[in-house]
Amino acid sequence: MDAHPEAFVVETTAPIEREMHEVGRRFENGGQWSKTGATAMARWWQLWRHHPKAFDRIFSDTPG
């Protein structure tokens, strides 16, 4: 590993797996979620996590 560290690059899908687990949990617990509602929640979460400035701009109480 020390000789070739580039061969041991770790990539994870854990963040998206946690988010999908949350969506799945809400479906399974009888939340009456539609596919559209689950998609909207996943998009909201991704926007909040990866583009916080855009999220604040879209969901702020002040115009503009």
Rosetta silent file (secondary structure, phi, psi, omega in degrees, C-alpha in Angstrom):
SEQUENCE: MDAHPEAFVVETTAPIEREMHEVGRRFENGGQWSKTGATAMARWWQLWRHHPKAFDRIFSDTPG
SCORE:     score description
SCORE:     0.000 S_00000001
   1 L     0.000  -40.125  179.453    0.000    0.000    0.000 S_00000001
   2 L   -65.918  -33.705 -177.534    2.832    2.414    0.786 S_00000001
   3 L   -73.761  -32.748 -177.060    4.515    1.726   -2.541 S_00000001
   4 L  -136.047   69.476 -176.518    1.373    2.336   -4.653 S_00000001
   5 H   -63.020  -25.977  179.790   -1.118    4.457   -2.703 S_00000001
   6 H   -65.202  -20.516  179.105   -3.036    5.334   -5.892 S_00000001
   7 H   -79.636   -7.414 -175.555   -4.142    1.696   -6.095 S_00000001
   8 H  -120.661   33.463  177.754   -5.908    2.021   -2.753 S_00000001
   9 L   -71.587  126.929 -178.433   -8.149    5.005   -3.337 S_00000001
  10 L  -101.136  125.441  172.985  -11.317    4.475   -1.375 S_00000001
  11 L  -118.185  144.005 -176.892  -14.589    5.752   -2.750 S_00000001
  12 L  -128.250  150.241  173.593  -17.792    5.316   -0.870 S_00000001
  13 L  -105.941   12.352 -174.604  -21.460    5.387   -1.657 S_00000001
  14 H   -55.693  -43.922 -179.175  -22.303    5.771    2.027 S_00000001
  15 H   -59.389  -46.052 -179.449  -23.859    9.277    1.808 S_00000001
  16 H   -70.249  -32.548  177.301  -26.334    8.297   -0.907 S_00000001
  17 H   -64.658  -39.775  177.176  -27.002    4.973    0.819 S_00000001
  18 H   -63.603  -41.167 -179.483  -27.956    6.816    4.021 S_00000001
  19 H   -67.473  -41.493  179.063  -30.276    9.098    2.090 S_00000001
  20 H   -67.300  -34.329  175.868  -31.901    6.197    0.234 S_00000001
  21 H   -60.827  -42.420  179.625  -32.285    4.366    3.548 S_00000001
  22 H   -64.308  -43.071  177.760  -34.201    7.358    4.912 S_00000001
  23 H   -62.966  -45.790  179.290  -36.471    7.480    1.863 S_00000001
  24 H   -61.038  -40.249  179.624  -37.010    3.713    2.097 S_00000001
  25 H   -61.507  -41.855 -179.046  -37.787    3.949    5.804 S_00000001
  26 H   -67.010  -34.929  176.251  -40.452    6.549    5.171 S_00000001
  27 H   -66.371  -44.555 -174.084  -42.068    4.363    2.509 S_00000001
  28 H   -71.143  -27.069 -176.985  -42.028    1.281    4.748 S_00000001
  29 L   -85.566   17.978  175.844  -43.469    3.008    7.801 S_00000001
  30 L    72.122   29.950 -178.243  -46.755    3.695    6.099 S_00000001
  31 L   -73.898   -3.119  179.497  -46.018    7.332    5.429 S_00000001
  32 L    59.385   34.508 -179.802  -48.213    7.202    2.337 S_00000001
  33 L   -80.196  140.065  173.943  -45.413    8.734    0.269 S_00000001
  34 L   -89.568  167.538  175.732  -45.745    8.808   -3.468 S_00000001
  35 H   -61.395  -39.205  178.877  -42.843    8.264   -5.837 S_00000001
  36 H   -63.065  -42.541  178.993  -43.027   11.973   -6.667 S_00000001
  37 H   -64.673  -40.743  178.910  -42.853   12.922   -2.980 S_00000001
  38 H   -66.934  -39.189  177.478  -39.859   10.663   -2.364 S_00000001
  39 H   -63.795  -42.845  179.277  -38.077   12.084   -5.403 S_00000001
  40 H   -62.275  -41.152  179.307  -38.746   15.627   -4.196 S_00000001
  41 H   -64.699  -42.902  179.416  -37.347   14.798   -0.762 S_00000001
  42 H   -63.161  -40.746  178.179  -34.192   13.266   -2.262 S_00000001
  43 H   -66.649  -41.563  178.451  -33.675   16.320   -4.478 S_00000001
  44 H   -59.105  -47.488 -178.085  -34.251   18.681   -1.551 S_00000001
  45 H   -62.639  -43.368  179.643  -31.702   16.792    0.540 S_00000001
  46 H   -64.146  -41.487  178.332  -29.113   16.788   -2.265 S_00000001
  47 H   -63.164  -46.228  179.920  -29.567   20.507   -2.860 S_00000001
  48 H   -60.503  -43.203 -175.322  -29.242   21.258    0.867 S_00000001
  49 H   -75.510  -43.953 -170.096  -26.125   19.110    1.225 S_00000001
  50 H  -101.253  -17.656 -179.408  -24.218   19.914   -1.965 S_00000001
  51 L  -137.802   64.283 -173.640  -25.405   23.403   -2.911 S_00000001
  52 H   -60.908  -32.549  178.553  -26.201   25.225    0.344 S_00000001
  53 H   -67.168  -42.787  177.127  -26.057   28.693   -1.209 S_00000001
  54 H   -65.079  -40.321  177.953  -28.593   27.760   -3.868 S_00000001
  55 H   -58.626  -48.736  179.434  -30.726   26.090   -1.207 S_00000001
  56 H   -61.259  -40.146  179.595  -30.694   29.255    0.917 S_00000001
  57 H   -64.666  -42.287 -177.488  -31.516   31.381   -2.096 S_00000001
  58 H   -72.501  -41.246 -172.242  -34.454   29.179   -3.139 S_00000001
  59 H  -104.961   14.500  178.997  -35.909   28.601    0.310 S_00000001
  60 L   -77.082  158.253  179.079  -35.201   31.912    2.000 S_00000001
  61 L   -80.483  -15.818 -177.539  -38.016   34.090    3.323 S_00000001
  62 L   -97.283  141.702  179.931  -36.642   37.166    1.615 S_00000001
  63 L   -71.573  151.240  170.781  -37.210   37.812   -2.096 S_00000001
  64 L    82.241    0.000    0.000  -34.400   37.898   -4.605 S_00000001
